[in-house]
């Protein structure tokens, strides 16, 4: 009688089950790590904008006007982006957050009201909200920088749970 080489059906099913269990554990952790890295990139880009706006303030004694009203998008051909690259405040201006949503800018509409600014990333949900906590554990929440300081930012382990992120009003 010939000795057969190979795996039995039971052995193959056990290996497939083990691979499935490992995948079930690893994939959610990988997705969470990707969202965390997007959050960190968004925060770093907001800090870059904060530095550029601080330099602008030193040069002009006020922050850029916001002619389009609250929640103005930042991007190529749109308010702030082209001006800041032309004036060399930013070498390459980031205009999208980690989830590819454009940053939003709110500032004064004239020299008298240009006392400060808010720049925000709308987070994973791409919904602007107010009333959320200053520190949150949700990828859906906005990340906001006001006059060089984060006043809404992530802290601790993050989830997709939207408790505490209340979508009610524009980024102001």
C-alpha positions as a printed NumPy array, in Angstrom:
array([[  0.   ,   0.   ,   0.   ],
       [  1.24 ,   3.492,  -0.945],
       [  1.714,   6.094,   1.736],
       [ -0.301,   9.206,   0.797],
       [  1.182,  12.65 ,   1.311],
       [ -0.861,  15.772,   2.073],
       [ -3.25 ,  17.218,   4.608],
       [ -6.583,  15.818,   5.629],
       [ -9.752,  17.861,   5.318],
       [ -9.915,  18.313,   9.102],
       [ -6.376,  19.731,   9.224],
       [ -7.178,  22.201,   6.439],
       [-10.385,  23.334,   8.173],
       [ -8.52 ,  23.882,  11.444],
       [ -5.889,  26.038,   9.695],
       [ -8.597,  28.073,   7.917],
       [-10.427,  28.597,  11.234],
       [ -7.219,  29.79 ,  12.923],
       [ -6.52 ,  32.228,  10.067],
       [-10.109,  33.514,  10.346],
       [ -9.755,  34.118,  14.088],
       [ -6.474,  35.994,  13.606],
       [ -8.031,  38.123,  10.837],
       [-11.059,  38.912,  13.022],
       [ -8.72 ,  40.249,  15.697],
       [ -6.217,  42.038,  13.439],
       [ -8.458,  43.851,  10.917],
       [-10.364,  46.066,  13.423],
       [ -7.067,  46.998,  15.099],
       [ -5.567,  47.879,  11.718],
       [ -8.536,  50.078,  10.795],
       [ -8.341,  51.812,  14.181],
       [ -4.611,  52.456,  13.65 ],
       [ -5.31 ,  53.97 ,  10.213],
       [ -7.898,  56.363,  11.676],
       [ -5.512,  57.296,  14.521],
       [ -2.8  ,  58.148,  11.987],
       [ -5.299,  60.272,  10.016],
       [ -6.164,  62.13 ,  13.215],
       [ -2.507,  62.772,  14.021],
       [ -1.816,  63.977,  10.476],
       [ -4.792,  66.342,  10.687],
       [ -3.516,  67.755,  13.985],
       [ -0.023,  68.253,  12.544],
       [ -1.446,  70.042,   9.485],
       [ -3.582,  72.273,  11.718],
       [ -0.451,  73.178,  13.7  ],
       [  1.237,  74.083,  10.388],
       [ -1.649,  76.406,   9.538],
       [ -1.502,  77.87 ,  13.056],
       [  2.195,  78.705,  12.622],
       [  1.55 ,  80.288,   9.227],
       [ -1.34 ,  82.339,  10.608],
       [  0.864,  83.456,  13.508],
       [  3.478,  84.68 ,  11.021],
       [  0.744,  86.47 ,   9.069],
       [ -0.383,  88.175,  12.287],
       [  3.165,  89.399,  12.963],
       [  3.436,  90.822,   9.427],
       [ -0.004,  92.445,   9.172],
       [ -1.176,  92.908,  12.81 ],
       [ -4.427,  91.048,  12.106],
       [ -5.513,  87.64 ,  10.877],
       [ -6.744,  87.094,   7.31 ],
       [-10.275,  88.247,   6.611],
       [-12.944,  85.685,   5.916],
       [-14.917,  87.194,   3.011],
       [-17.034,  84.093,   2.46 ],
       [-18.446,  83.975,   5.979],
       [-18.08 ,  81.279,   8.636],
       [-16.922,  77.805,   7.695],
       [-14.991,  78.833,   4.565],
       [-13.287,  75.906,   2.809],
       [ -9.523,  76.03 ,   2.264],
       [ -8.14 ,  74.663,  -0.995],
       [ -6.579,  75.433,  -4.386],
       [ -8.363,  78.385,  -5.956],
       [-10.246,  78.977,  -2.71 ],
       [ -9.772,  81.501,   0.079],
       [ -6.467,  81.513,   2.024],
       [ -4.684,  78.659,   0.223],
       [ -3.334,  80.486,  -2.85 ],
       [ -2.604,  83.654,  -0.882],
       [ -0.517,  81.797,   1.682],
       [  1.513,  79.957,  -0.951],
       [  2.086,  83.123,  -3.   ],
       [  3.257,  85.063,   0.072],
       [  5.465,  82.12 ,   1.176],
       [  3.763,  81.637,   4.532],
       [  3.523,  77.958,   3.628],
       [  5.885,  76.081,   1.316],
       [  3.217,  73.525,   0.466],
       [ -0.07 ,  74.265,   2.135],
       [ -2.022,  71.253,   3.39 ],
       [ -5.666,  71.893,   2.638],
       [ -7.169,  68.467,   3.363],
       [ -7.286,  66.542,   6.602],
       [ -6.439,  62.867,   6.978],
       [ -9.857,  61.858,   5.62 ],
       [ -9.479,  64.108,   2.515],
       [-12.005,  66.683,   3.759],
       [-11.   ,  70.298,   3.211],
       [-10.07 ,  72.298,   6.3  ],
       [-12.529,  75.034,   7.294],
       [-11.518,  78.576,   8.246],
       [-13.488,  81.119,  10.234],
       [-12.081,  84.593,  10.839],
       [-13.154,  88.211,  10.89 ],
       [-14.833,  89.831,   7.897],
       [-12.967,  93.141,   8.215],
       [ -9.949,  94.633,  10.005],
       [-11.935,  95.365,  13.163],
       [-13.284,  91.843,  13.584],
       [-10.114,  90.002,  12.455],
       [ -9.018,  89.441,  16.073],
       [ -8.771,  85.691,  15.79 ],
       [ -9.455,  82.6  ,  13.748],
       [-10.657,  79.036,  13.966],
       [ -9.451,  76.32 ,  11.628],
       [-10.97 ,  72.874,  11.83 ],
       [-10.876,  69.38 ,  10.429],
       [-14.345,  67.88 ,  10.216],
       [-13.058,  64.46 ,  11.245],
       [-14.046,  61.107,   9.836],
       [-17.738,  61.978,   9.689],
       [-17.181,  65.161,   7.588],
       [-19.919,  66.837,   9.65 ],
       [-19.29 ,  70.103,  11.444],
       [-20.585,  70.205,  14.992],
       [-20.627,  72.401,  18.047],
       [-21.325,  71.399,  21.58 ],
       [-18.885,  68.514,  21.55 ],
       [-16.447,  68.007,  24.394],
       [-13.041,  69.762,  24.324],
       [-11.353,  66.36 ,  24.555],
       [-13.007,  63.427,  22.877],
       [-12.589,  59.755,  22.01 ],
       [-14.4  ,  59.617,  18.686],
       [-13.013,  59.69 ,  15.135],
       [-16.205,  61.449,  13.983],
       [-15.571,  64.634,  16.017],
       [-14.056,  67.852,  14.706],
       [-10.477,  68.799,  15.534],
       [-10.373,  72.579,  16.053],
       [ -7.513,  75.025,  16.386],
       [ -8.399,  78.51 ,  17.633],
       [ -5.718,  81.212,  17.669],
       [ -2.924,  78.632,  17.822],
       [ -4.482,  76.417,  20.536],
       [ -6.486,  73.218,  20.157],
       [ -9.824,  73.622,  21.864],
       [-11.359,  70.423,  20.488],
       [ -8.923,  67.541,  20.169],
       [ -8.681,  63.784,  20.519],
       [ -7.455,  62.247,  23.737],
       [ -6.973,  58.613,  24.696],
       [ -8.223,  55.568,  22.795],
       [-10.533,  56.477,  19.916],
       [-13.598,  54.68 ,  18.541],
       [-16.288,  55.201,  15.916],
       [-18.842,  55.728,  18.707],
       [-20.368,  59.173,  18.148],
       [-21.536,  59.776,  21.732],
       [-20.372,  63.277,  22.628],
       [-20.113,  64.406,  19.011],
       [-23.256,  66.398,  18.388],
       [-23.687,  67.53 ,  14.751],
       [-25.601,  70.788,  15.123],
       [-23.868,  73.807,  13.593],
       [-21.003,  74.928,  11.347],
       [-17.373,  75.095,  12.41 ],
       [-17.18 ,  78.384,  14.306]])
